[in-house]
Amino acid sequence: MKIQDIAKLANVSVATVSRVINNNENVKEETRKKINKIIKENNYYPNLIARNLSKNENNIIGVILPDIKNLYFASIMNEIVNEANTKGMNIILGCSNESFKMQKKYIELFLEQRVKGIIIAVTQNSYDRIDFFEQISSKIPLVFIDRKINSKMPGVFFENFNSSYEIIEKFIKNNKRKIAFLAGPQTISTAKERLEGYKKALSDYNIGYDEKLVLYGDFTLESGYNLGKKILKNPIDAIYISNNSMTLGFLKAMKELNINSREMKIATFEDNEIIKFIDEKIISYDIPFLELSRKGIDILENLLENKKMENNIVEINL
């Protein structure tokens, strides 16, 4: 059913129906009740996108994440939705699946729908496309979360270097010397910073860097499983795994190889209920997803209001 059909049933003009839908006071109360009754009886829902285009305004923000199956990004999305609701904002979600092409498609779609702004965790192959994001940010407020794309572009990020450094340091102080590392893609800022923290801790404690003990995955469970089967062929007494999905894959590999997880120290970047259920002794950080989401939306609001900000790049310590 279209707005023209509502107007015909009510025997009024389309403009009158439009005024009722938009809560315009310039309509007789009797006419308003009549139109609302017809709308309710026919389960009519206004086309919000069309209304946004005609009014050139809305309260919708677009969010693009690389892997919504990953509990890490699902947690981020959950907090963004909660925070947006407190501010009367609505959310449209796009999942890029680590595809720059899909990510670009969602950005273009959001521009067409005239969302107020975009919050994005970029794909792993976005880092050589800075010009593209600079061009987009000239058209619409763009806030980056979790993954840095450029040191000057606004965003909110978790601290990665010190967190991994501290875990490796803890291993070393517990007399662990053969410390393996399952790293993420080095095209992603978070993975790169975590690996740098690992290397620095080894260097500071005069432990030689062993390439055989560092393997590179893609932040998926499958890569954690495949790399786990490979790394466990080496004599190691501790391991740091870059994210929770790879950790689950690694634990699966340990089970298949009949290796007790309690025989070595295991750490991962973020806390996870599933991982804790499997083995509560795995070292991890409690990630402040709410803080990231709240500050991301705050920066977006400041950009929308053209407020001068002392710092529109925020790093959250764990």
C-alpha positions in Angstrom: 0.0 0.0 0.0 1.2 3.5 -0.9 0.5 6.9 0.6 -1.8 7.6 -2.4 -4.0 4.6 -1.4 -4.3 6.0 2.1 -5.3 9.4 0.7 -8.0 7.8 -1.5 -9.5 5.7 1.3 -9.6 8.8 3.5 -10.9 11.1 0.7 -8.1 13.6 1.4 -5.1 14.8 -0.5 -1.7 13.1 -0.4 -0.3 16.2 1.2 -2.7 15.8 4.1 -1.7 12.2 4.7 1.9 13.3 4.6 1.3 16.0 7.3 -0.3 13.4 9.5 2.6 10.9 9.1 5.0 13.7 9.9 3.0 14.9 12.9 2.3 18.3 11.4 -0.1 20.2 13.6 -1.8 21.8 10.6 -4.5 19.0 10.3 -8.0 18.9 11.8 -8.1 16.4 14.7 -11.1 14.6 13.1 -9.1 14.1 9.9 -6.0 13.0 11.8 -7.9 10.3 13.6 -9.5 9.1 10.4 -6.2 8.8 8.6 -4.4 7.2 11.6 -7.3 4.6 11.8 -6.9 3.7 8.1 -3.1 3.5 8.5 -3.5 1.1 11.5 -6.1 -1.0 9.8 -4.0 -1.5 6.7 -0.7 -2.0 8.5 0.9 0.8 6.5 4.5 1.8 7.3 5.9 5.0 5.8 9.0 4.7 3.7 11.6 6.2 6.1 14.3 6.4 3.5 12.0 8.4 1.2 11.1 10.7 4.0 14.8 11.2 4.9 15.5 12.1 1.3 12.7 14.6 1.1 13.5 16.2 4.4 17.3 15.9 3.8 17.7 14.8 7.4 17.5 11.7 9.6 18.8 10.1 12.8 20.4 7.1 11.2 24.1 6.2 11.4 25.8 3.5 9.4 28.1 1.0 11.0 30.5 -1.3 9.0 32.3 -4.2 10.6 34.6 -6.8 9.0 33.3 -10.0 10.6 30.1 -10.0 12.6 30.5 -13.8 13.3 33.5 -12.9 15.5 32.3 -12.3 19.1 34.7 -9.4 19.4 33.0 -7.4 16.7 29.5 -8.7 17.8 30.3 -7.2 21.2 31.3 -3.9 19.7 28.1 -3.8 17.6 25.9 -4.6 20.7 27.4 -1.7 22.6 27.1 0.7 19.6 23.4 -0.2 19.3 22.8 0.3 23.0 24.6 3.7 23.1 22.9 4.9 19.9 19.5 4.0 21.5 20.2 6.3 24.4 20.8 9.1 22.0 17.8 8.5 19.8 19.8 7.3 16.9 19.1 4.3 14.6 21.6 1.9 13.2 22.1 0.3 9.8 24.7 -2.4 9.8 26.9 -3.5 7.0 29.2 -6.5 7.3 32.2 -6.3 4.8 33.5 -9.9 5.5 37.0 -8.4 5.1 36.2 -7.5 1.5 37.2 -3.9 0.4 34.7 -4.2 -2.5 31.8 -5.0 -0.1 32.9 -2.3 2.3 32.9 0.2 -0.5 29.4 -0.9 -1.6 28.1 -0.3 1.9 29.7 3.1 2.1 28.1 4.1 -1.2 24.7 2.7 -0.1 24.9 4.7 3.2 25.7 7.9 1.2 22.7 7.3 -1.0 20.5 6.9 2.0 21.9 10.1 3.5 22.9 8.6 6.9 24.2 11.2 9.4 27.6 9.5 9.6 29.5 6.3 9.4 31.4 4.3 12.1 33.7 1.7 10.6 36.3 -1.0 11.4 38.1 -1.3 8.1 39.0 -4.4 6.2 42.5 -5.8 6.3 43.1 -4.7 2.7 42.1 -1.1 3.3 45.5 0.3 4.4 46.7 1.2 0.9 43.4 3.0 0.2 43.8 6.0 2.4 42.9 8.4 -0.4 39.5 6.7 -0.7 38.7 7.3 2.9 39.9 10.8 2.9 37.6 11.5 0.0 34.6 9.9 1.8 35.3 11.8 5.0 35.0 15.1 3.0 31.4 14.1 2.2 30.2 12.6 5.5 31.5 12.3 9.1 33.6 9.1 9.3 34.8 7.6 12.5 37.2 4.7 12.7 37.1 2.1 15.5 39.5 -0.6 16.6 41.6 -0.5 13.4 43.7 2.6 12.6 43.8 3.7 8.9 45.7 6.9 9.3 47.2 8.7 12.3 45.3 11.9 11.5 41.8 10.5 10.9 39.3 10.5 13.8 38.7 7.3 15.7 38.7 5.2 18.9 41.2 2.3 19.3 42.3 -0.1 22.0 45.9 -0.1 23.1 47.6 -3.1 21.6 51.4 -2.8 22.1 51.6 -2.6 25.9 48.9 -5.2 26.4 50.8 -7.9 24.5 54.1 -6.7 26.0 52.8 -7.2 29.5 51.6 -10.7 28.8 54.9 -11.8 27.3 56.7 -10.2 30.2 54.5 -12.1 32.6 55.4 -15.4 30.8 59.1 -14.6 31.1 58.8 -13.8 34.8 57.3 -17.2 35.2 60.4 -18.7 33.7 58.9 -19.3 30.2 61.5 -18.9 27.4 60.0 -20.8 24.4 57.2 -18.4 23.8 55.2 -18.9 20.6 53.0 -16.3 18.9 50.1 -16.7 16.6 49.9 -13.3 14.9 47.1 -11.8 12.8 47.5 -10.2 9.3 50.2 -7.6 9.4 48.1 -5.4 7.2 45.8 -4.7 10.2 47.1 -2.2 12.7 45.9 -4.2 15.7 47.8 -7.4 14.7 50.9 -5.4 13.8 51.0 -3.6 17.2 50.5 -6.9 19.2 53.4 -8.5 17.4 55.6 -5.5 18.0 54.8 -5.7 21.7 55.8 -9.4 21.7 59.1 -8.7 19.9 59.9 -5.8 22.3 59.3 -7.9 25.4 61.7 -10.6 24.1 64.3 -8.0 23.3 64.1 -6.3 26.7 64.6 -9.6 28.4 67.5 -10.7 26.1 65.5 -13.6 24.6 66.3 -14.2 20.9 63.5 -13.8 18.4 62.8 -17.2 16.8 61.0 -17.0 13.4 59.8 -20.7 13.8 57.8 -19.7 16.9 55.8 -17.0 15.1 53.1 -17.9 12.6 50.7 -15.6 10.8 47.0 -16.2 10.5 43.9 -14.3 9.4 42.0 -13.9 12.7 39.7 -16.8 11.9 39.1 -20.1 13.9 40.3 -22.1 10.9 43.7 -20.4 10.8 44.1 -20.8 14.6 43.4 -24.5 14.1 45.8 -25.0 11.2 48.6 -22.9 12.8 48.0 -24.6 16.1 48.7 -28.0 14.6 51.9 -26.6 13.1 53.2 -24.6 16.0 52.6 -27.5 18.5 55.3 -29.5 16.7 57.8 -27.2 18.3 58.9 -27.5 22.0 57.1 -24.5 23.5 56.1 -23.7 27.1 53.9 -20.6 26.4 51.9 -19.1 23.6 50.2 -15.7 22.9 47.3 -15.8 20.3 46.2 -12.5 18.7 42.4 -12.9 19.0 39.7 -15.1 20.4 38.7 -16.9 17.2 42.2 -18.1 16.6 42.4 -19.1 20.2 39.4 -21.4 19.8 41.0 -22.9 16.7 44.2 -23.5 18.6 42.4 -25.2 21.5 40.7 -27.5 19.0 44.1 -28.4 17.6 45.4 -29.2 21.1 42.5 -31.4 21.8 43.0 -33.4 18.5 46.7 -33.8 19.4 45.8 -34.9 23.0 47.8 -32.1 24.5 46.5 -30.8 27.8 46.1 -27.1 27.7 47.2 -26.9 31.3 50.7 -28.1 30.3 51.5 -24.7 28.9 50.7 -21.0 29.5 48.2 -19.7 27.0 47.1 -16.1 26.5 44.9 -14.2 24.1 44.1 -10.6 23.5 40.4 -10.4 24.6 38.4 -12.1 27.2 35.6 -14.4 26.0 33.0 -16.3 27.8 33.4 -19.4 25.6 37.2 -19.5 26.1 36.8 -19.0 29.8 34.3 -21.9 29.9 36.8 -24.1 28.1 39.8 -23.1 30.3 39.5 -20.4 32.9 43.3 -20.3 33.3 43.8 -18.7 29.8 45.2 -15.2 30.3 43.2 -12.4 28.6 42.0 -8.8 28.9 38.5 -7.6 29.7 37.8 -5.4 26.8 35.9 -2.1 27.5 33.6 -2.3 24.4 31.1 0.1 26.0 33.8 2.8 26.3 34.9 2.3 22.7 31.3 2.6 21.4 30.4 5.6 23.6 33.5 7.6 22.6 33.1 6.6 18.9 29.5 8.1 18.9 30.7 11.1 20.9 33.3 11.9 18.2 30.7 11.4 15.5 28.3 13.8 17.2 31.1 16.4 17.5 31.9 16.1 13.8 28.2 16.5 12.9 28.0 19.6 15.0 31.3 20.9 13.7 32.6 21.3 17.2 36.3 21.9 17.7 37.9 19.0 19.4 41.2 18.9 21.2 41.6 15.3 20.3 39.4 13.3 17.9 41.8 10.3 18.1 41.3 8.3 21.3 43.3 5.3 22.5 41.8 3.2 25.3 44.1 1.4 27.7 43.2 -2.1 28.8 
